């Protein structure tokens, strides 16, 4: 039962003023670099096949149509923005709401603000530099006054080096037996014995034992994830074991996820099909492929890199808050 205080904002008005200034700062960063701001639909006829994401679905009852149609709130503006790139937009960015029907808690709200941008002509390493240029003044200039942040640099490690440094384990050559043994030694024996997917065990080790260590004192990029975790990234031409993908972490939290973007429509289709096969194996519903997106790739995506960044998390860290609700006008409990 709601109380009379539930109408109040989750964040203080002073915090919302600071939030507005930081969002203005983000926009000015891109305006100064002549990156075009765009808007794409929040509702789409298609959704993502990623087994780790669950979209909100609704039904559109168009009185002029023979039957109702399913629509999905977008987990990211990625597919629509890439369609704009294929149409010749050039460099673009978007600040938009994204929606994920997943957990809610300290770092998660089902409706959140995402910053996504794409740079034709960039690879993932060049885009990492631009991400650093964006977040440094936000985290360092603001957070140094609010927290004990003393570092003024952003570190970077390959996925392989992160595992070797923290766990003395090579994730690219480790067998399923090696991973099970390592997990068992860290207290996950029962889970490890029942798991046959190497990436599940790698993700467990990474999230629980690597993310918090590498990013405890300063932000840290991790790049060149295993090829099996490529998502929408290209496979490295220099080492087929890894994908040209990066993530940015700070204080054990993922802030950004970026790719040197896959442009091959046929390979992308095969990855979507593989996702659906994995969904079937996990007892999850299969997702219809986004044929508009695949047709756009087939028409031609220019060589580019793209990244998605969680704005609410960035503001949390910049202002020294401990819960995402503290930087939202209304969290999901009060929406």
C-alpha positions in Angstrom: 0.0 0.0 0.0 1.4 3.4 -0.9 1.9 6.1 1.7 1.3 9.8 1.3 5.1 10.3 0.8 5.2 8.1 -2.3 4.4 11.0 -4.6 7.7 12.7 -3.8 10.7 12.4 -6.2 13.3 9.7 -5.6 16.1 12.3 -6.0 16.4 15.6 -4.3 15.8 18.7 -6.4 19.4 19.7 -5.9 20.5 16.4 -7.4 18.2 16.8 -10.4 19.7 20.2 -11.1 23.2 18.6 -11.0 21.9 15.8 -13.3 20.6 18.3 -15.8 24.0 20.1 -15.9 25.8 16.8 -16.5 23.5 15.8 -19.3 24.0 19.3 -20.8 27.7 18.7 -20.6 27.4 15.4 -22.4 25.4 17.0 -25.2 28.0 19.8 -25.5 30.7 17.2 -25.8 29.1 15.8 -29.0 28.0 19.2 -30.4 31.6 20.4 -30.1 32.7 17.3 -32.1 30.0 17.8 -34.7 28.3 14.5 -33.9 24.6 14.6 -34.9 22.0 14.1 -32.2 19.2 11.7 -33.4 16.0 10.2 -32.0 14.7 6.7 -32.8 11.5 4.9 -31.7 11.1 3.4 -28.2 8.6 0.9 -29.7 9.6 -1.6 -32.4 8.2 -4.6 -34.1 11.3 -6.6 -33.2 13.5 -7.1 -30.2 16.9 -8.5 -29.3 17.8 -12.2 -29.3 20.5 -11.9 -26.6 19.8 -14.6 -24.0 20.8 -12.2 -21.2 18.1 -9.6 -22.1 14.4 -9.6 -21.6 12.3 -6.9 -23.3 9.0 -5.5 -22.3 6.3 -6.4 -24.8 2.9 -4.8 -25.4 0.1 -5.1 -27.9 -0.8 -2.4 -30.5 -4.6 -2.4 -31.2 -4.8 -0.4 -34.4 -8.5 0.0 -35.3 -7.6 0.1 -39.0 -5.7 -3.2 -38.9 -7.1 -6.7 -39.2 -5.5 -7.8 -36.0 -3.4 -6.5 -33.2 0.4 -6.5 -33.4 3.1 -7.1 -30.7 5.5 -4.2 -30.1 8.6 -4.2 -27.9 10.1 -1.4 -25.8 13.7 -1.2 -26.9 16.5 -2.5 -24.7 18.8 -0.2 -26.6 18.5 2.1 -29.7 21.3 0.2 -31.4 19.4 -1.4 -34.3 17.6 1.7 -35.3 20.7 3.9 -35.0 22.6 1.4 -37.3 19.8 1.7 -39.8 20.5 5.5 -39.8 24.2 4.8 -40.3 23.4 2.6 -43.3 21.3 5.4 -44.7 24.3 7.8 -44.6 23.8 9.7 -41.3 27.5 9.9 -40.5 28.6 10.2 -36.8 25.5 10.1 -34.5 24.6 10.1 -30.8 21.4 9.6 -28.8 20.4 10.2 -25.2 17.2 8.1 -24.7 15.3 5.9 -22.4 15.9 2.2 -22.6 13.8 -0.6 -21.0 14.8 -4.0 -19.7 12.4 -6.4 -18.0 15.0 -7.6 -15.6 16.3 -6.9 -12.1 15.8 -3.7 -10.1 18.1 -2.7 -7.3 21.1 -0.6 -6.4 22.4 -0.3 -10.0 19.3 -1.2 -12.0 16.0 0.4 -12.9 13.8 -1.2 -15.5 13.6 2.2 -17.3 16.9 4.0 -17.6 18.8 6.6 -19.6 21.3 5.4 -22.1 23.8 7.3 -24.1 24.7 5.6 -27.4 27.0 6.8 -30.2 28.6 5.6 -33.4 31.7 6.8 -35.1 32.3 5.9 -38.8 36.0 5.4 -39.4 36.8 4.5 -35.8 37.8 1.1 -34.5 37.2 0.0 -30.9 40.5 1.3 -29.6 39.9 4.8 -31.0 36.4 4.8 -29.5 37.9 3.9 -26.1 39.9 7.1 -26.3 36.8 9.1 -27.0 34.9 7.4 -24.1 37.7 8.4 -21.8 37.6 12.0 -23.1 33.9 12.1 -22.2 33.9 10.5 -18.8 37.1 11.9 -17.3 35.9 15.5 -16.7 32.5 14.1 -15.4 34.0 11.6 -13.0 37.2 13.3 -11.9 36.1 17.0 -11.7 32.8 16.2 -10.0 33.6 13.1 -8.0 36.8 14.4 -6.4 34.8 16.9 -4.5 32.2 14.3 -3.4 34.3 11.2 -2.8 37.8 10.1 -2.1 38.7 9.5 -5.8 42.4 10.2 -6.1 43.2 8.7 -9.5 43.2 10.9 -12.5 43.6 8.3 -15.2 41.7 5.5 -16.8 43.5 2.2 -17.0 43.0 -0.5 -19.7 43.6 -4.3 -19.7 42.9 -7.0 -22.2 40.3 -9.6 -21.0 43.1 -12.2 -21.0 45.5 -10.0 -18.9 42.8 -9.2 -16.4 42.2 -12.9 -15.8 46.0 -13.6 -15.6 46.7 -10.8 -13.2 43.8 -11.4 -10.8 43.2 -15.2 -11.0 46.4 -16.5 -12.7 44.1 -18.1 -15.3 44.2 -17.8 -19.1 40.5 -17.5 -20.2 41.4 -18.0 -23.9 43.1 -21.4 -23.4 41.3 -22.7 -20.2 39.3 -25.9 -20.7 35.9 -26.5 -19.2 37.7 -28.7 -16.6 40.1 -25.9 -15.8 37.2 -23.5 -15.3 35.2 -25.9 -13.1 38.3 -26.5 -11.0 39.0 -22.8 -10.6 35.3 -22.1 -9.7 35.3 -24.9 -7.2 38.4 -23.5 -5.5 36.6 -20.2 -5.1 33.4 -21.8 -3.5 31.3 -22.5 -6.6 31.7 -26.2 -6.8 28.1 -27.2 -7.1 27.3 -24.6 -9.7 30.4 -25.4 -11.7 29.8 -29.2 -11.7 26.4 -28.6 -13.3 27.5 -26.0 -15.9 28.7 -27.0 -19.4 29.0 -23.5 -20.9 32.4 -22.1 -20.5 31.2 -18.5 -20.9 28.8 -18.8 -18.0 31.8 -19.8 -15.8 34.0 -17.1 -17.2 31.2 -14.5 -16.6 30.9 -15.7 -13.0 34.6 -15.4 -12.3 34.8 -12.0 -14.1 31.8 -10.4 -12.3 32.7 -11.7 -8.9 36.4 -11.6 -8.7 37.8 -9.4 -11.5 35.5 -6.5 -12.0 35.7 -5.3 -8.4 39.5 -5.6 -8.3 40.5 -3.9 -11.5 38.2 -1.0 -11.1 38.2 -0.4 -7.3 40.3 2.8 -7.4 40.0 4.1 -10.9 38.0 3.4 -14.0 39.3 0.5 -16.2 38.7 -0.5 -19.8 38.7 -4.2 -20.5 39.0 -5.1 -24.2 39.3 -8.1 -26.5 36.6 -10.3 -25.0 36.5 -14.0 -26.1 35.1 -14.5 -29.6 32.2 -16.5 -28.0 31.2 -13.2 -26.3 31.4 -11.1 -29.4 27.7 -10.0 -29.3 27.6 -7.5 -32.3 31.4 -7.0 -32.5 33.9 -8.0 -35.2 36.2 -10.9 -34.6 39.8 -9.7 -34.5 41.7 -10.3 -37.7 44.9 -10.6 -35.6 43.6 -13.2 -33.1 40.4 -15.1 -33.9 40.1 -16.1 -30.3 39.0 -12.6 -29.4 36.3 -10.0 -30.4 37.0 -6.3 -30.9 34.8 -5.4 -28.0 35.4 -3.4 -24.8 33.7 -2.5 -21.6 34.4 0.2 -19.0 34.2 -0.5 -15.3 34.4 1.6 -12.2 34.0 0.5 -8.6 32.9 -2.9 -9.8 30.2 -1.5 -12.1 29.9 -1.7 -15.8 29.5 1.7 -17.3 29.9 1.2 -21.0 29.9 -1.6 -23.6 31.4 -0.9 -27.1 32.2 -2.7 -30.3 34.1 -2.4 -33.5 30.8 -3.1 -35.2 30.0 -6.2 -37.2 28.8 -5.2 -40.7 28.4 -8.6 -42.3 24.6 -9.2 -42.5 24.9 -13.0 -43.0 27.2 -13.4 -40.0 24.9 -11.3 -38.0 21.9 -13.4 -39.0 23.8 -16.6 -38.0 24.6 -15.1 -34.6 20.9 -14.3 -34.1 19.9 -17.8 -35.0 22.6 -19.2 -32.6 21.1 -17.0 -29.8 17.6 -18.5 -30.5 19.0 -22.0 -30.4 20.6 -21.2 -27.0 17.2 -19.7 -25.9 15.5 -22.9 -26.8 18.1 -24.9 -24.9 17.5 -22.7 -21.8 13.7 -22.9 -22.1 13.4 -19.3 -23.1 11.0 -18.0 -25.9 12.7 -17.5 -29.3 12.6 -14.0 -30.7 11.7 -13.1 -34.3 14.8 -11.7 -36.2 14.8 -7.9 -36.9 14.6 -8.1 -40.7 14.7 -4.4 -41.1 18.0 -4.3 -39.3 19.4 -7.2 -41.3 18.3 -5.6 -44.5 20.1 -2.4 -43.5 23.3 -4.3 -42.9 22.9 -6.0 -46.2 22.6 -2.5 -47.8 25.9 -1.6 -46.2 27.0 -0.4 -42.7 30.0 1.8 -43.0 33.1 0.7 -41.0 32.5 2.1 -37.5 32.7 1.6 -33.8 29.8 2.2 -31.4 29.2 2.3 -27.6 26.4 2.3 -25.1 26.9 4.0 -21.8 24.6 4.0 -18.7 24.0 7.7 -17.9 22.3 7.1 -14.5 25.2 5.0 -13.3 27.7 7.6 -14.6 25.8 10.3 -12.6 25.7 8.1 -9.5 29.4 7.6 -9.5 30.1 11.2 -10.4 28.0 12.5 -7.5 28.9 9.8 -5.0 25.5 8.2 -4.5 24.9 4.5 -3.6 21.6 3.8 -5.2 20.3 4.6 -8.7 17.0 5.9 -7.3 19.0 8.8 -5.8 19.7 10.2 -9.3 16.2 9.5 -10.9 13.3 11.9 -10.7 11.1 8.8 -10.0 12.4 5.3 -9.6 10.2 2.3 -10.6 8.8 2.1 -7.1 7.5 5.7 -7.4 6.7 5.9 -11.1 
